[in-house]
Each structure stands twice: as structure tokens, then as C-alpha cells.
Amino acid sequence: MTTKDKVARRKLSLLALATDLGNVSKACRLVGYSRQQFYEIRRNSQTAACPRA
């Protein structure tokens, strides 16, 4: 597993943890990201998942 894969997995686990906990701030504290980073990650994951025509 490359470093890129590890970072991507950590970011996806942050999104999943926030969903499970229902609390973004708590998930960010546990994983070590800021809330601003969380929302950037979420926005990027949503735009990457939606193919453009």
C-alpha cells in the first residue's frame, strides 16, 4: 500500500466516523484533522464521485 493509499483510506475513515458518530467535531478530534479539512475532504469526495457530462 502506497502513502497515497494510506492517506486516502484515512480520509475516508474520517468521513465514515463522522457519519457513525453524528458529530463532525468529535470525529475530527479523534482522527487529528480540523473541521475545515473535514469539509474540504467531504467536498472533494462528493465532486470526485459525481462524473461530469
N, C-alpha and C positions, 0 to 999 in steps of 0.2 A: 504494500500500500504506500503510495507516494504522499508527500507532505500535503499536496493539493487535496488529495482524497481525505486525509485526516481533518483538514480544515473544513471541507465541505460537510463531512459527517458531523463534526462538532456544531456547525451552524444549523444543520437540520435537526440535531438533537435539541438544540435550544428552542427551535420553533415547536417541536413536539412537547417539550417540557412545559412551555408557556401554555400550550393548549390543555395539557393534562392538569396543571395547577390552577389554571384560570387566572393567573396573576403574572403579568409580564415582569414587573419589578423583582419579584421573588425569583423567578427563573433566571433573570439576568444576573442577580447577585450570586446565585448558586453556580452558574457556569462561568462568570467572570467577564461578561460583556456589559456595556452600558445600554440604557434603554434606546438611545439614539442609534446605536449599532444594531440593536434588535429590529427596529423599524426599517432600517436600510436593508438588512438581510431579508426581512419579510417582503419588502417591496421588490427586491431583486429576484427573489424566488417566485413571486407571483408573475412578474413580467417574463421570466425565463420559461415559465410553464405555459404561457399563452402564446402560441405561434401567431405571427402576424401574417396577414394576407398580402 
